[in-house]
């Protein structure tokens, strides 16, 4: 990876091919979503309690569990590895201006601010923001006990928006963002979902600044539950346009040579029956609004596998990570 402002590019001149492949994968997924929406509309006619899920509300419901899982020893170890990579590359340093796209409960916003950076945390979910604010307050109280003057609230600016809602052409003029960023950071977020949102992220970085992107490589948790789904409903689950292969090859074709790493680990979820139901539907179906008989069958399966009301499921995860200068 080059480390200077006059970075050389090595375009392969086939970026349109990878753009089309990425968009094709998304289109294929959208067709499935349309089919699901049709099924949901039928459910509403047959089930007065059926309510179509809003994507932000789904993240609201996941906020508590998401924040809890991010504090596991395994997750903290992976986090330290990535923070070290950012520091060694010069992307994370004191007073650096960082945009954290899809900041969630602050898994990355907090440690980057602790490293001295000034972070804009972009997050659409109100409950995720509440978790982030709780963490900022906890950090303040902890620092106060140590007689420290550090207050992360002075280093973190929270913006409640999706990345798709941000108009990068006017964001710096209308005051949404104060200046272009030294690092635009996007970890496992639906905010970067296609070539347009990826290019927008690169435009938010200053010349010579960095971009960071991580996403599942090989299907993630959606892929984890495919065996259950196939066994219960004889339906195949395919990987979607969020796989790491698409943004990586697109960036490569544009001429960038990012620093790339793959992190592989075995992850176990241990959740209540209701939380497990929500989790599986969240990753596989994108909605809890499915046919009542399907939901009943899934609940019965979870109950049969649960021990003392807790459903445990292991899966090997592969995450692709890339860091590059623009």
N, C-alpha and C positions, 0 to 999 in steps of 0.2 A: 504494500500500500504506500503510495506516494505521500510525503509529508511536507508539501510546500504549496504556496498559493498558485503558482504557475504549473499546476498539475498536468502532466501529459495524459491525453486520452488515446485509447486504442480501440476505436469503434469497429465492430464487425460488419456494420452496414446492413444488418438484418434485424434491427430492433422492431421493425414492423411485424416480422414473423412472430416474435415473442409476445408482442402486444396483442396480436390476433389470437395466439394460443391461449394467453391469459384470459382475454375477454370471452373466448369460446368456452373455457372451463366455467366461467362465471355464468354465462348464458345457459349452459346446461343445468347448472344448479338452480337458476331462476325458474326454469321450466318446472323443476321438481317443487319449488316453493309455490308456484301457481297452482299446481295440483293439490298441495297441502292446503292452500287457502280455499280452494273449492271444497275440499273435505271439511274444513272448519266451518264454512258457511252452511253446509248441510247439517253439521252438528248443532249449530245454533237453532236451526228449525226443529231439531229433535230433542234438544236439551236446553231448557231455560237457563241453566246455570253456566252454560258454555260462554266464555268471553274471550275474544281474540286477544292474544298477548301483544303488548307493545314491547319492542326490543329493549327500550330503556328500563321499563318496569321489570323485565326479566333480569337485567343486571342489578336492579335495586334489590330483588329478592336474593340474588347470589352474593351480595356484598359482604355479609357477615362471614360466611363460609370461605369466601375467596381471601379475605383478610387473614383469617385464621390459618389457612393452609400455607400462606406465604411466609409464615413465621417458623415453619418446620426447619430442623437442622439441615436437612438435605437442600431445601430451598435457599437457606442462608448461605450455604457453601457455594451454590451455583451463582448466587448474587455477587459474592465476593470475587469470584473468578471474572465475571463480566466487568465489575467496577475496576478491577486491576487492569483489564484490557483497555478500558477507556482512559485510565490515567496514563498508562504506558504510551498510548498513541497521542496523548496531549489533548484529548477530547474532553476530559474531566479535570478541571483545575479550579483553583480559587478565583472567584469573581466571574467565572464563565457563565454566559447566558444560555440557558438550556430550555428547550420546549419539550415537554413530556406529553406525547399524544396518547390519549387513553390512559391517564394516570392512575385510574382506579383508586384504591385506598392508600396510595402513596408508596407502593413497594419500592419504587425507584426514586420518586421525588424526594422522599425523606433522606435517604443516604447521600444523594447528590447534593442536597442542600447542606447536609452535615459536612460534606467535603469542601464547602465554601462557595458552591455555585449558587446563582440566582435562577430559580426554576419557575417557569410558567407551567402549571399543571392543568392541562386541558382534559376535561372529563364531563360527559353528559349526565351521568347517573347521580341523582341527588343523594342516594344512600351511600354510594362510593365516596362522594365528597364528605359526607358526615363522618365516615370512617377515617378519611384523611385528616379532617379537622380534629378528631379525637386524638389521632397520633401526634399531631402538631402540639396540641395542648399537653399531652403526656410528656412529650419531649421537653416542653417548657418547664413543667413541674420538676422533671428529673434534673434539668440543668440548674434550676433554682436551689434544689437541695445541695448541689455541689458548688453553690455560690458562683455560678457561671453567668456571664452576661449574654450568652448566645440565645437568641430567640428566632426560631426558624420561621415564624410568621412574617418576619421582615424579609425573608429570602424566598418565600413562596407566594406566588400570585395564582389564585384559582380562577379558572374560566370555565363556566358550565356551558359547554357546547360540544357538538360532535365535530370531528375534523372536516366532515363533509359540509357542514354549515359555514365553515370559515372561508371567506373570500380573500385569498392571499394577495390579490392585486390591490385591495383597499385596507387590509388588516393593519398595515403600518401607518397609513394615512389617517385612519379614523380612530387610532389610539387603542385598538384591541391589543396589539403588540407594540412595545416601545421601540424595538430595534430588531434587526435580523439576529439570528442565533448562532452561537459558537457550536452548538450541538442540537440537532433535531433527533429526538429519541422516540422510538416506537416499538414497544415490546409486547408481542403477542396480542395485538389490538386489531379489532375490526375497522379501526379508523383508516388503516392503509389496506385497502381492499381491491385496488385496481391500478392500472398505470397512471390514471389522472391524479389519484390521491398520493401516489408515490412521488410523482413529479412536483406536486404542490409542496410536499415536505422538503424536497430539495431546494425549492425556491425560497423557503423560509430560512434556510441556512445562509450565513454570510459567505462571501468568497473566501475559500480556504477553510471554511468550517466543515463540520462533520455531520454525517447522517448515520444513524444506527437503526437496524431493523431486525427483529427476530420473529419467527413464526414456526408453526409445526412443520416438520418434514416427515411426510408419510401418514398424515391423517389425524394425529393427535387423539384426543378423547373421543372424537366422533368415530374414529376407526376402532377405538377400544371396545365400544359397545355393539359393533356390527354382528358379532357372533350371537349375542343375546337376541338382537333384533331379527336375525335370520332364523334362529331357532324358534322364536315365538310367532313371527308373522310371515316367514318365508319371503322377506324383502331384503334386497341387497342395499348396502350403504356404500356410496362411493366417496372418495376424497373430492375436495372442492377447490375452487380457485384461490383459496387462502394458503395453499401449499407453498413452501419456501422456494421450490423450483422456479416458479413464475417470476417473482420479483428479482431473484438472483440473476437469472438468464437475461432478463430485461435490462438490468443495470449493467451487466457484463457487455451486452450488445451495444449499449450506449457508449461504451469505451472505458468505463470505470473498472478498476481492479480492486475490489474490496478485500479486506481481511475477513476470512470466513472460518467459522468454527461450527462443529456439530456437538451438541451436548445430548448424551443418552443416559437415561436413568429409569429405574423402575419405581413407579408411583402407586401408592395404595390409597384409595378413598375409603373412609369408614364413616358412614352417615346413617342417620335415622331412615326409616322406611320412606317417610314423606319426602325428606331431602334427597334421597336416592332417586325417587321417582322424578322429582323436579330436575335433578342433574342429568339423568339419562335423556329426558325429553328435551332439555335445553340443548344438549350437544347433538342429538340425533335428529330430532324433529323440528327444533327451533321454536316450539310452542307446546304448552301444556294442554292445548285445546285439540284433543284427538277424540276419536270415537270412544264412547264410554266402555264398550266391550273390549277395545284394545287396552285402554287404561286399566280396566279391571284385571285383564290377563297379565299385564306387566306388574301390577301391584302384587298379584298372587305369586308371581315368580320371585319377586324381591323378598316377600315374606317367607317363602320356602327356603331361601338361601341365607336369611338373616339369622344372626345369633344374638339373643338377648335384645332384639329390636334394632340391631346394627347390621347393615349390609356392607360387606367389605368386597372391594374389587381391585385387583392388581392389573397394571398394564405398563408395558415398556414405552416410554415416550422418547421421541427424537425431536430436537429443536435445532433449527438452523439459525445462525447468527451472522450478521455481516455489518462491517463498519467501513465507511469510505468518506473521502474528502470530495468537496464539490468546488 
